[in-house]
Amino acid sequence: MKLLPEAVIIEDEPESLNLLVKLIGDSGLLKVAGMTTDPSAAEDLICSMKPDLVFLDIRMPGKDGFQIIDDLRRRNEKLPYFVFTTAFDEFAIKAFEYAAFDYLLKPIEPDRLAGTIRRFMERSVSGEKQNNELLFDSFKKLIFKNASGIVVIDPAEVIHVKADGNYSIFVLTDEKIETVTSLLHKVESQLPPEKFFRVSRSAIINLDYLKRINTRQQYCLLRKDRAEYRIDISHDRIKELIELMRTR
């Protein structure tokens, strides 16, 4: 029986490999069960070790991280979770098309890695499993650029989004705030329309958290646990919102 979830590291740069080994070890939450700097050995290592999590570099000589996953799929192997590591943010969209659990930019920041490991442990405790049928579930995730690189947002965790000039501010269920470098109309185009409604030029709400509509004062009330959010509604959007809620 495993005492700790096991990780495998595929990283062609020895310095980056050693840093990952140290940071993962320092967390005390994962065991590094295997590692290699040779991408051609990655598939056999993953198949033999059957880790819970793989830290996988993208740009490597001879074979990149995406090719490694493609080859594993052809073997019909049950896939672990993958955390892509790279110095290039240009691969972010493709990484999440490959169902990346996370995407870490080099040089890897200890706090950022610690957050990834904590989220992985939470998912492990909840009993969620990765499988081949779920490989494209990551299309449901929102991927944006922010001041520090790339941020991935689960739409189910979005309570509302508000415009702030050329930026959009996400208010999330854990009371976190994420500011992304994207205009609100571009954010709206990525949100599932059956779940989200634009109540004004400057705000989008998640209908799952809508608790009240005040037609006289033209606002709606969103609630998540003890947190409440009052969001103004444009006059021309109130009737449509009420009709929409009647059909839900």
N, C-alpha and C positions, 0 to 999 in steps of 0.2 A: 504494500500500500504506500502511495506517495505521501510523504509528509508535507511537501510543498509542490505547487505546480512547477512543471519543468519547462525551461526555455532552451532554444537552440539559436545560435547567432551565426549568420552568414555575412561575413564582412571581409572584403579583400584588403583593407588597410589595417595592418597590425595595430597601429596606434588607436584607431577608432574601435577595433575589437577589444583591446585591453581596457579602454575606458568603459565600454558597455559592460564588460565582465565585472569591473569594480563597482560601477553604479548599481547594477542589478544585485550584486552581493551585498552592498551596503543597505539595500532596501529591506533585506531579511524576509522578503515575501515570495521570491522566486529562486529556484535552483537552476543554475546554468548546467544543463546536462550534456551539452555538446557544442562544438564551434568549429568553424573552418574558414580559412581565407581563400579556399579554392572553390569557385562557383560550380565547377563540374562535379564536385563531390557533394553538393548540397542535397540533391534529391535522395541519394542513398542514405545520407545522414538523417534526414527528416523521416524517411520511411522506417529506418531501423530504430530511431529513438522515440518516435511518436510523441513529440513534445506537445504541450498545451499551447505554447506561444512561440513564434519564430520572429526574430529580429532580422530583417532581410534588406541588405543593401540593394539599391536599384541599379546603379551604373557600375558594372564590373566587367573586366576583360573576358571575352569569349562568350559569356552568357549573362544576361541581365536578370534582375529579380522577377520580372514579368514572365520571361521564358521559363524560369524555374517553376513557377506556379502552373503555367500551361502544361509543362511536362508532368507534373504531379497529377493534374486533372486527367491526363491521358492514361495514367496508371490506375485511375479510379480509386485513388487513395482518399481516405477521410482526411480532410484538410484541417490543420490547426488554425488558430488566429494568427494573422500576420501584422507586424508593425514594420512599415517600410522606413528605412533610414537613407537619407541622401542629402547632398549639399545643394540640390537644385529643386526649387519649388515648382518648376515647370511640369513635374510629373504628378502633381497632386491630384488632378482630376482622374487621370488614368489609374492611379493607385487606388482610389476609392471605387472605381469601376471593378477593380479586382478584389473588392470587399475588404480593404485594409481596415484593421481595427484602429490603427492610428498611423500618422505620418510625421516622422521626426526629422527636422532639419539639422544638419551638422553645421557647426559643432553642437553636439547635443547638450542641452542645458539640464543639469541635475533635477531641478524642480519640475521641468516639463516631463522628463522621463518618469519621475516619481508619480506624477498625476496619471500618466498612462498606466502604470502598474496598479495604482489604486483602482482605476476604473475596471481594469481587467479582473482584479480580485473580486470586485463587487459583482461583476457579471458571472464569475465562476461560482460565487456563493449563491446567486439567484438560480443557478442550474441551467442557464442558457448554454446551448451547444452550437458549435459551428458545424455545418455540413454542406455538401455540394449543392443542395437545393437552395441554400441561403446565400450563395455566392454573389448574387446580384442584388441583394437586399440593400446594399449601400447606395443604390440610386435614390433611395428615399432620404438620404442625408443631404444637407445643404453644405456646400463648400464655398468659402469666401476667403478673400485676402483681408488681413488686418495689419496693424502697425508692426507686428512681430513676425508675420509670415502667413500661415494658413490656419484657418479655424474651421472645424467641422461641427455642424449643429444638427441635432435631431429635431425635426419639426414637432414631434410630440412634446418636446420640452420647451417649446416657445409659447409664452403667454401672450405677448404682443410685441410688435415692432413699431418703432417710431423713426421718423425722418429727422436728420440733423444735418442740414446742408447737403454736402456730397456724400454723407455717411448715413448708415442705418444702424439703429441701436436695438439689439435684441434683449428683451427681458425674459429670463428663463425660469423654469420651475424651482430651481435650487437657489433662487434669488441672485443668481449671477447675471452680470451684464456683459454682453459682447458687442463691441463696436466694429463694424466692418466697412470697408471702402467700396460700398455699392449703393447706388441710388435706390429709393424705396420701390420704384416701379420694377426694377430688375429683381429685387428680392421677391416681390409679389409674383412674378412670373415663375419662380421656382417653388413656391409654396403650393401644397395640394388645395385646389379651389373648394373642395367639399368640406375642408376644415377651417379655412381662413377667409376673412372678409375685410375688405378695405373700407373702413368707416369714415375716412376723410382723406384729404390729400397728404396728410402727415402721419397716418396711423393705420395699422393692420392688426386685427385681433384674431385669436384662436377661439373659435366658436365653442369649443369644449369647455372653456372656462367662463363663458358668458353667464351671468346670474341675473342681471336686471337691465332693463332699458327704460330710461327716463325720457319720455317724449317731450315733456314740458321744458326741461332744462337741457335737453339734447345731449345726453351722455349715456354711456353704458358702464356697468360695473362688472369687472372680472374678478374672480376669486380663486385662489389656490391655497388650500389649508387656511391659515390665518391671515395670509397676505391678500389685500384688496387693491385693485387698480381702477381708477376712474378715468375713462377715455372719452373725450368729446367726439360727437358724431355730427357729420355735416347734415344739414336739414334735408338735402335731397337723397340721403342714404338711409334715413330712419325707416321709411316705409318698406324699402327692399329688405332691410335687415329683419324687420318683424315678420314679413312674409316668409323669408328664408327659415327663420326659427320655427315657424308653424309647420313646416314640412320635414323637420328633422326628427 
